[in-house]
Amino acid sequence: MKKYDFIVVGAGLAGLAAAAELTSAGKKVLLIEQHNLPGGCSTSFVRGRFEFDPSLHELCGVGPENDPGEVRKMFDRLGVNIGWKRVDDCFRIISEFSDGTPMDITMPAGKREFIDKLDSCVPGYRDKIENMFRLFDEVSDGLDYLSRPKYNIVKAMVKYTDLLKVGAKSTSQVFDALEIPQKIRDILSVYWSYLGVDMDSLSFPHYSSMVSNYIGRGAYIPAHTSHEISVALTEKIRELGGTVLFNCRAEEFIFEGDRCKAVKTNLGTFECGCALANINPDIIYGSMMDKKLVPEREKKLSAARNRNFGGRMFTCYLGLNKTAQEIGIKDYSIFMAGGSDSAKEYDSMRSIDTNNYTIFLCYNIANPDFSPEGTCACSFTRMYTSPEDWENMTPQEYFDTKTRIADGFISQLKEKAGIDLRPYIEEISVAGPWTFARYLNAPEGGVYGYETRDWDGIMGRNMSMATDYPIKGLIPIGTSGPRGDGYSSALYCGSQLAGIALSKYGKGGND
């Protein structure tokens, strides 16, 4: 039985980041992945002459070289080179303001440019807007500090006083305290869907961290789909001396007493000082370890459904035989929502019949070489907050439902933005919640892990990490971890929990 300092199970972004950090620290690391490719969501697939990115919209936390975000800093530190492409604008939103008037606004990237545009859309509140962005930046910086394996709470209290004031507050509550006008809130609310939780339940620090990075440093995508990130990290792990095994499926975590000592796989059993599992904890506790060793707190959190699974995704991918310019596509991302009330929009996402919240992307706007010359590649994405409508469908009903929703996407874009894609469709592929459930082994297709809402927000998770990882020698990582969902968050989480693993088990101690 081969022995490793650390075994990382699952080569999604969190697993890749964790394995890269551990190997760079000089540890003997094994990374195993049940698929024949790394990446999880961070991958690509081919239809005809088009290569599609299955899930990435854009990454925050990259930033330009002269103002790098945490993702770029991490990659630079590890020596991982990615061909980043900057997205020029933040988003275009086509919806209605809360007062019922039409809203069709394109918001630019860059803090100064974004503030100027808000001021022109809703004049007379510039002081409040600038104060709000100052708070965004302080809270984002403070959250990054608290995410480090070893932080000083006294220093945090002195340096990031406002973070502690708003740490337990929802975004709506802080906007109330800042006296932000409703129309400005309507515009700023657009990003809530990227986190999968409405503004009344979304913690302000979580929202601030994302918005500060997206607006201040801009968004980026890799030149060669998100699979470029996964391949680059895999190559770095091997270069640093780590072992990576594909087609290797973890079946059970083996314990000696109350401590995980090995991982049983279809290729044999491997011994370790600590295992980091990029697997939803419900699966780990339910079928991969002795249930008598699952802490009572974890049973209460999961089995009693005190935590709900996050967003279930539905995505339609289109390869078009004309360029974006020829078709009339000018925006990288267009958010099409039924209204500005995020709580109502969130509630509408429970049902197939009431959900009309759609995000349209055209990758060629940010990367002209994304698809073959003379073409463009696009996607539509919709999130569902409940699995109920998707349960108990026959295969034919599932196929018909996917077709109906995809057809509605195309009609919605024509109605809302005046862009007709139908004459130019060369390739089309549709992924429903069960597609992601099967490919990612995500319960109910919940690719966002557990919802980061209310008490289970990003602040609570970061401040309670000592109790969130009580099983000796076994640490769950990924979207269910302290940073929640998203590409940047998965990378943060893998890096952060690798640091915790090193501090607890790096010298071979029990904990």
C-alpha positions as CSV (number, residue, x, y, z in Angstrom):
1,M,0.0,0.0,0.0
2,K,1.6,3.3,-1.2
3,K,1.8,6.0,1.4
4,Y,1.5,9.8,0.8
5,D,1.6,12.8,3.0
6,F,-1.7,14.0,1.5
7,I,-4.3,12.6,-0.9
8,V,-6.5,15.0,-2.7
9,V,-9.7,13.4,-4.1
10,G,-11.3,15.1,-7.1
11,A,-9.4,17.2,-9.6
12,G,-11.9,20.1,-9.8
13,L,-10.5,23.5,-9.2
14,A,-10.4,23.3,-5.4
15,G,-8.7,19.9,-5.6
16,L,-6.2,21.1,-8.2
17,A,-5.4,24.3,-6.2
18,A,-5.0,22.2,-3.0
19,A,-2.7,19.7,-4.6
20,A,-0.6,22.4,-6.2
21,E,-0.2,24.2,-2.8
22,L,0.7,21.0,-1.1
23,T,3.3,19.9,-3.7
24,S,4.8,23.3,-3.7
25,A,5.3,23.0,0.0
26,G,7.4,19.9,-0.7
27,K,4.9,17.3,0.4
28,K,4.3,13.9,-1.2
29,V,0.9,14.3,-2.8
30,L,-1.5,12.0,-4.7
31,L,-4.3,13.6,-6.7
32,I,-7.0,11.2,-7.9
33,E,-9.8,11.9,-10.3
34,Q,-12.6,9.5,-11.5
35,H,-12.8,11.1,-14.9
36,N,-10.1,10.8,-17.6
37,L,-9.6,14.6,-17.6
38,P,-9.0,17.2,-14.8
39,G,-11.2,20.1,-14.1
40,G,-14.7,19.1,-13.1
41,C,-16.7,22.2,-14.3
42,S,-13.4,23.7,-15.5
43,T,-13.2,21.8,-18.7
44,S,-14.4,21.9,-22.3
45,F,-16.2,19.8,-24.8
46,V,-16.5,19.7,-28.6
47,R,-19.5,19.7,-30.9
48,G,-18.6,19.8,-34.6
49,R,-16.0,22.4,-35.2
50,F,-16.8,24.3,-31.9
51,E,-15.1,23.9,-28.5
52,F,-17.4,25.0,-25.7
53,D,-16.7,26.0,-22.1
54,P,-19.4,24.2,-20.1
55,S,-19.7,26.6,-17.1
56,L,-17.3,29.5,-16.9
57,H,-18.8,32.9,-17.5
58,E,-15.9,35.0,-16.1
59,L,-13.5,35.1,-13.2
60,C,-13.1,37.8,-10.7
61,G,-10.0,37.9,-8.6
62,V,-7.6,37.9,-11.6
63,G,-7.0,41.5,-12.2
64,P,-4.4,43.2,-14.4
65,E,-0.7,42.5,-14.0
66,N,-0.2,45.9,-12.3
67,D,-3.1,45.3,-9.8
68,P,-3.3,41.5,-9.4
69,G,-6.1,39.9,-7.6
70,E,-5.8,36.8,-5.4
71,V,-6.2,34.4,-8.3
72,R,-3.4,36.0,-10.3
73,K,-1.2,36.2,-7.2
74,M,-1.8,32.5,-6.5
75,F,-1.0,31.5,-10.0
76,D,2.1,33.7,-10.1
77,R,3.3,32.2,-6.8
78,L,2.8,28.7,-8.1
79,G,4.4,29.5,-11.4
80,V,1.2,28.7,-13.4
81,N,0.8,30.7,-16.6
82,I,-2.6,31.4,-18.1
83,G,-3.4,33.4,-21.2
84,W,-6.0,35.7,-19.6
85,K,-8.4,37.8,-21.7
86,R,-10.1,40.8,-20.1
87,V,-13.8,41.3,-20.4
88,D,-14.3,45.0,-21.3
89,D,-17.7,45.6,-19.6
90,C,-19.2,44.3,-16.4
91,F,-22.6,43.4,-17.8
92,R,-25.7,44.6,-19.7
93,I,-29.0,44.3,-17.8
94,I,-32.3,44.2,-19.6
95,S,-35.1,44.2,-17.0
96,E,-37.4,46.6,-15.1
97,F,-36.6,49.0,-12.3
98,S,-38.6,48.4,-9.1
99,D,-41.0,51.2,-10.1
100,G,-41.9,49.4,-13.3
101,T,-39.9,51.6,-15.8
102,P,-37.7,49.8,-18.4
103,M,-34.1,49.1,-17.6
104,D,-31.5,48.5,-20.4
105,I,-28.1,49.6,-19.2
106,T,-24.5,48.5,-19.9
107,M,-22.2,48.9,-17.0
108,P,-18.5,49.4,-17.6
109,A,-15.6,47.7,-15.8
110,G,-13.4,49.8,-13.6
111,K,-14.5,51.4,-10.3
112,R,-14.3,55.0,-11.5
113,E,-16.1,54.2,-14.7
114,F,-18.8,52.2,-12.9
115,I,-19.4,55.0,-10.4
116,D,-19.6,57.6,-13.2
117,K,-22.2,55.4,-15.0
118,L,-24.3,55.0,-11.8
119,D,-24.1,58.7,-11.2
120,S,-25.3,59.4,-14.7
121,C,-28.2,56.9,-14.4
122,V,-29.3,58.0,-10.9
123,P,-27.8,61.5,-10.4
124,G,-27.5,63.2,-7.1
125,Y,-26.1,60.4,-5.0
126,R,-22.4,60.3,-5.8
127,D,-21.2,60.7,-2.2
128,K,-23.3,57.7,-1.1
129,I,-22.1,55.7,-4.1
130,E,-18.4,56.4,-3.3
131,N,-18.9,55.6,0.4
132,M,-20.5,52.3,-0.6
133,F,-17.5,51.4,-2.8
134,R,-15.1,52.3,-0.1
135,L,-16.9,49.9,2.1
136,F,-16.9,47.2,-0.6
137,D,-13.1,47.5,-0.8
138,E,-12.5,47.4,2.9
139,V,-14.8,44.4,3.4
140,S,-13.2,42.5,0.5
141,D,-9.7,43.1,1.8
142,G,-10.7,42.1,5.4
143,L,-12.4,38.9,4.1
144,D,-9.2,38.0,2.2
145,Y,-7.3,38.5,5.5
146,L,-9.7,36.3,7.5
147,S,-9.4,33.6,4.9
148,R,-5.7,33.1,5.6
149,P,-4.9,29.9,7.6
150,K,-3.4,32.0,10.4
151,Y,-5.0,35.4,11.0
152,N,-4.9,37.6,14.0
153,I,-8.4,38.5,15.2
154,V,-7.1,41.5,17.2
155,K,-5.5,42.9,14.1
156,A,-8.6,42.2,12.1
157,M,-10.7,44.1,14.7
158,V,-8.4,47.1,14.5
159,K,-7.8,47.3,10.8
160,Y,-11.1,46.1,9.4
161,T,-13.6,47.6,11.8
162,D,-16.4,48.0,9.2
163,L,-16.1,44.3,8.2
164,L,-16.9,43.3,11.8
165,K,-19.9,45.7,11.8
166,V,-21.4,44.3,8.7
167,G,-20.2,40.7,9.0
168,A,-23.6,39.3,10.1
169,K,-25.7,41.6,7.9
170,S,-27.4,40.9,4.6
171,T,-26.7,43.0,1.6
172,S,-30.1,44.5,1.7
173,Q,-29.6,45.5,5.4
174,V,-26.4,47.3,4.6
175,F,-27.9,49.1,1.6
176,D,-30.6,50.3,4.0
177,A,-28.1,51.6,6.4
178,L,-26.1,53.3,3.6
179,E,-29.4,54.9,2.3
180,I,-28.7,53.6,-1.2
181,P,-31.5,54.7,-3.6
182,Q,-33.7,51.9,-5.0
183,K,-32.7,52.4,-8.6
184,I,-29.0,52.1,-7.7
185,R,-29.8,48.9,-5.8
186,D,-31.7,47.6,-8.8
187,I,-28.6,48.0,-11.0
188,L,-26.2,46.6,-8.4
189,S,-28.5,43.6,-7.6
190,V,-27.6,42.0,-11.0
191,Y,-24.7,40.1,-9.6
192,W,-26.7,38.2,-6.9
193,S,-27.5,35.4,-9.4
194,Y,-23.8,34.6,-9.7
195,L,-23.9,33.7,-5.9
196,G,-27.3,32.0,-6.1
197,V,-28.8,33.7,-3.1
198,D,-31.1,36.7,-3.1
199,M,-30.0,40.1,-1.6
200,D,-32.2,39.7,1.5
201,S,-30.3,36.5,2.5
202,L,-26.9,37.1,0.9
203,S,-24.2,38.2,3.4
204,F,-22.8,41.6,2.6
205,P,-19.1,40.4,2.9
206,H,-19.7,37.7,0.3
207,Y,-21.4,40.2,-2.1
208,S,-18.7,42.9,-1.4
209,S,-15.8,40.5,-2.2
210,M,-17.3,39.6,-5.6
211,V,-18.4,43.1,-6.6
212,S,-15.1,44.7,-5.5
213,N,-13.2,42.3,-7.7
214,Y,-15.5,42.3,-10.7
215,I,-15.9,46.1,-10.9
216,G,-12.5,47.2,-9.5
217,R,-10.2,44.8,-11.3
218,G,-12.4,43.6,-14.1
219,A,-13.4,40.1,-15.2
220,Y,-11.2,37.7,-17.2
221,I,-11.5,34.5,-19.1
222,P,-8.7,32.1,-20.2
223,A,-7.8,32.2,-23.9
224,H,-8.3,28.5,-24.4
225,T,-11.5,27.8,-22.3
226,S,-11.3,27.0,-18.6
227,H,-9.7,23.6,-19.4
228,E,-6.5,25.7,-19.9
229,I,-6.6,26.3,-16.1
230,S,-7.1,22.7,-15.2
231,V,-4.4,21.4,-17.5
232,A,-1.9,24.1,-16.4
233,L,-2.5,23.2,-12.7
234,T,-2.2,19.5,-13.4
235,E,1.1,20.0,-15.2
236,K,2.4,22.1,-12.4
237,I,1.5,19.4,-9.8
238,R,3.4,16.8,-11.8
239,E,6.3,19.2,-12.3
240,L,6.6,19.7,-8.6
241,G,6.7,16.0,-7.9
242,G,3.1,15.2,-7.3
243,T,1.3,12.1,-8.6
244,V,-1.9,12.5,-10.6
245,L,-4.1,9.4,-11.4
246,F,-7.1,9.7,-13.7
247,N,-9.8,7.0,-14.0
248,C,-9.3,6.5,-10.3
249,R,-12.5,6.6,-8.3
250,A,-12.5,7.0,-4.6
251,E,-14.8,4.4,-2.9
252,E,-14.2,4.7,0.8
253,F,-12.2,6.7,3.4
254,I,-10.5,4.2,5.7
255,F,-10.2,5.0,9.4
256,E,-7.9,3.8,12.1
257,G,-9.7,4.6,15.3
258,D,-11.2,8.0,14.7
259,R,-8.6,9.2,12.1
260,C,-8.7,8.8,8.4
261,K,-5.6,6.9,7.3
262,A,-6.2,5.8,3.8
263,V,-8.4,6.1,0.7
264,K,-9.8,3.0,-1.0
265,T,-10.1,3.3,-4.8
266,N,-10.9,1.1,-7.8
267,L,-7.1,1.1,-8.4
268,G,-6.2,0.0,-4.9
269,T,-5.9,1.5,-1.4
270,F,-3.5,4.4,-0.7
271,E,-2.4,5.4,2.8
272,C,-2.1,9.1,3.8
273,G,-1.5,11.5,6.6
274,C,-4.6,13.5,5.6
275,A,-7.2,13.4,2.8
276,L,-8.7,16.5,1.2
277,A,-12.0,15.5,-0.5
278,N,-13.4,17.7,-3.3
279,I,-16.7,15.9,-2.8
280,N,-20.0,17.1,-1.4
281,P,-20.0,16.3,2.3
282,D,-23.4,14.6,2.1
283,I,-21.8,12.0,-0.2
284,I,-18.8,11.6,2.1
285,Y,-20.8,11.2,5.3
286,G,-23.6,9.2,3.6
287,S,-21.7,6.5,1.7
288,M,-17.9,6.9,2.0
289,M,-17.1,6.5,5.7
290,D,-18.3,4.8,8.8
291,K,-21.4,6.8,9.8
292,K,-20.6,6.3,13.5
293,L,-17.6,8.6,13.0
294,V,-19.7,11.5,11.4
295,P,-19.8,14.3,14.1
296,E,-23.2,15.1,15.4
297,R,-22.9,18.7,14.2
298,E,-22.5,17.5,10.6
299,K,-25.5,15.2,10.9
300,K,-27.6,18.1,12.1
301,L,-26.4,20.3,9.3
302,S,-27.0,17.9,6.4
303,A,-29.4,15.2,7.4
304,A,-31.9,17.7,8.9
305,R,-31.6,19.9,5.9
306,N,-30.4,22.9,7.8
307,R,-28.3,23.4,4.7
308,N,-29.9,23.4,1.3
309,F,-28.2,22.6,-1.9
310,G,-27.3,25.6,-4.1
311,G,-28.2,26.4,-7.7
312,R,-29.1,23.7,-10.3
313,M,-28.0,24.9,-13.7
314,F,-29.5,24.7,-17.1
315,T,-27.3,25.7,-20.0
316,C,-27.7,25.9,-23.8
317,Y,-24.6,26.1,-25.9
318,L,-24.7,27.5,-29.5
319,G,-22.2,27.5,-32.3
320,L,-23.2,30.1,-34.9
321,N,-22.0,30.3,-38.5
322,K,-21.6,34.1,-38.5
323,T,-19.5,36.4,-36.5
324,A,-20.9,38.3,-33.5
325,Q,-20.6,41.5,-35.4
326,E,-22.6,40.1,-38.4
327,I,-25.3,38.9,-36.1
328,G,-25.5,42.1,-34.1
329,I,-24.1,40.9,-30.8
330,K,-22.2,43.7,-29.0
331,D,-22.2,42.6,-25.4
332,Y,-20.2,39.9,-23.7
333,S,-22.9,39.2,-21.1
334,I,-26.6,40.2,-21.0
335,F,-28.7,39.6,-17.9
336,M,-32.4,39.2,-18.7
337,A,-34.5,39.3,-15.6
338,G,-38.2,39.5,-15.0
339,G,-37.7,42.3,-12.5
340,S,-35.3,43.8,-10.0
341,D,-36.7,42.2,-6.8
342,S,-34.1,39.5,-6.2
343,A,-36.2,37.7,-3.6
344,K,-39.1,37.4,-6.1
345,E,-36.7,36.3,-8.8
346,Y,-35.1,33.7,-6.5
347,D,-38.6,32.4,-5.6
348,S,-39.6,32.2,-9.3
349,M,-36.6,29.9,-10.0
350,R,-38.2,27.1,-8.0
351,S,-40.4,26.3,-11.0
352,I,-39.7,25.7,-14.7
353,D,-42.9,27.6,-15.6
354,T,-42.1,30.7,-13.7
355,N,-38.4,31.0,-14.2
356,N,-37.4,33.6,-16.8
357,Y,-34.1,34.8,-15.4
358,T,-31.5,34.2,-18.1
359,I,-27.8,35.1,-18.7
360,F,-26.6,35.2,-22.3
361,L,-22.9,35.2,-23.1
362,C,-20.9,35.6,-26.3
363,Y,-17.4,34.4,-25.7
364,N,-16.0,36.0,-28.9
365,I,-16.6,39.5,-27.6
366,A,-13.9,39.0,-25.0
367,N,-11.8,36.6,-27.1
368,P,-12.3,37.0,-30.9
369,D,-10.4,33.7,-31.4
370,F,-12.7,31.6,-29.2
371,S,-14.3,29.9,-32.2
372,P,-13.3,29.2,-35.8
373,E,-12.9,32.2,-38.1
374,G,-16.2,33.6,-39.4
375,T,-18.2,32.1,-36.4
376,C,-19.0,32.8,-32.8
377,A,-19.9,30.7,-29.8
378,C,-22.7,31.7,-27.3
379,S,-24.4,30.2,-24.3
380,F,-27.6,30.8,-22.3
381,T,-27.7,29.8,-18.6
382,R,-30.6,29.6,-16.1
383,M,-30.5,28.6,-12.5
384,Y,-33.1,26.6,-10.6
385,T,-33.4,26.7,-6.8
386,S,-35.4,23.5,-6.4
387,P,-35.2,20.0,-8.0
388,E,-38.9,19.3,-7.7
389,D,-39.9,20.0,-11.3
390,W,-37.0,17.9,-12.6
391,E,-37.8,14.9,-10.5
392,N,-39.7,11.9,-11.8
393,M,-39.6,13.0,-15.5
394,T,-39.5,10.2,-18.1
395,P,-36.5,10.4,-20.5
396,Q,-38.9,11.8,-23.2
397,E,-40.3,14.4,-20.9
398,Y,-36.8,15.4,-19.9
399,F,-35.8,15.7,-23.6
400,D,-38.9,17.7,-24.4
401,T,-38.5,20.0,-21.5
402,K,-34.8,20.8,-22.4
403,T,-35.9,21.5,-26.0
404,R,-38.7,23.8,-24.8
405,I,-36.5,25.8,-22.5
406,A,-33.7,26.1,-25.1
407,D,-36.2,27.3,-27.7
408,G,-37.5,29.9,-25.1
409,F,-33.9,31.2,-24.6
410,I,-33.6,32.1,-28.3
411,S,-37.0,33.7,-28.4
412,Q,-36.2,35.7,-25.2
413,L,-33.0,37.1,-26.7
414,K,-34.9,38.2,-29.8
415,E,-37.7,39.8,-27.8
416,K,-35.5,41.5,-25.2
417,A,-32.4,42.5,-27.2
418,G,-33.5,42.3,-30.8
419,I,-30.9,39.6,-31.6
420,D,-32.2,36.7,-33.7
421,L,-29.9,33.7,-33.6
422,R,-32.1,31.1,-35.3
423,P,-30.8,31.5,-38.9
424,Y,-27.2,31.0,-37.8
425,I,-27.3,27.9,-35.6
426,E,-24.8,25.3,-36.7
427,E,-24.4,23.4,-33.4
428,I,-26.5,23.2,-30.3
429,S,-26.1,21.3,-27.1
430,V,-28.2,21.4,-24.0
431,A,-27.3,20.5,-20.4
432,G,-29.9,20.2,-17.7
433,P,-29.6,19.8,-13.9
434,W,-29.2,16.0,-14.3
435,T,-26.4,16.5,-16.8
436,F,-24.4,18.3,-14.2
437,A,-25.5,15.9,-11.5
438,R,-24.2,12.9,-13.5
439,Y,-21.0,14.6,-14.7
440,L,-20.0,16.2,-11.4
441,N,-21.6,13.8,-9.0
442,A,-23.4,16.8,-7.5
443,P,-26.5,15.9,-5.4
444,E,-29.7,17.1,-7.1
445,G,-27.4,18.8,-9.6
446,G,-26.6,21.4,-7.0
447,V,-23.3,22.6,-8.5
448,Y,-23.1,25.5,-6.0
449,G,-22.6,23.2,-3.0
450,Y,-24.7,24.5,0.0
451,E,-26.4,27.8,-0.3
452,T,-24.3,30.6,1.4
453,R,-27.3,32.2,3.0
454,D,-28.2,33.7,6.4
455,W,-26.2,32.0,9.2
456,D,-24.4,29.8,6.7
457,G,-22.8,32.7,4.9
458,I,-19.2,33.3,4.0
459,M,-18.3,35.1,7.3
460,G,-19.8,32.3,9.4
461,R,-18.0,29.6,7.5
462,N,-14.6,31.4,7.7
463,M,-15.0,32.2,11.4
464,S,-16.0,28.7,12.4
465,M,-13.5,26.7,10.4
466,A,-12.2,25.1,13.6
467,T,-15.5,23.4,14.1
468,D,-16.3,22.8,10.4
469,Y,-13.5,20.3,9.9
470,P,-13.7,18.1,13.0
471,I,-12.9,14.7,11.5
472,K,-9.2,13.9,12.0
473,G,-7.3,13.4,8.8
474,L,-10.3,14.3,6.5
475,I,-11.1,17.7,5.1
476,P,-14.0,18.4,2.6
477,I,-13.1,21.1,0.1
478,G,-14.9,22.7,-2.8
479,T,-18.1,24.7,-3.3
480,S,-19.4,23.5,0.1
481,G,-16.4,25.1,1.8
482,P,-15.8,28.5,3.3
483,R,-15.8,30.5,0.1
484,G,-18.9,29.1,-1.5
485,D,-19.5,28.7,-5.2
486,G,-17.7,29.9,-8.3
487,Y,-14.3,29.5,-10.0
488,S,-12.4,32.0,-8.0
489,S,-14.0,30.8,-4.8
490,A,-13.1,27.1,-5.6
491,L,-9.4,28.2,-6.1
492,Y,-9.4,30.2,-2.9
493,C,-11.0,27.3,-1.0
494,G,-8.5,24.7,-2.2
495,S,-5.6,27.0,-1.4
496,Q,-7.0,28.0,2.0
497,L,-7.8,24.5,3.2
498,A,-4.5,23.2,1.9
499,G,-2.9,25.7,4.3
500,I,-5.0,24.4,7.2
501,A,-4.1,20.8,6.3
502,L,-0.4,21.8,6.3
503,S,-0.6,23.4,9.6
504,K,-2.4,20.4,11.2
505,Y,-0.8,17.5,9.4
506,G,2.2,18.9,7.6
507,K,4.7,17.4,10.1
508,G,2.9,14.1,10.3
509,G,1.2,14.8,13.6
510,N,-2.3,13.7,14.4
511,D,-3.7,17.3,14.5
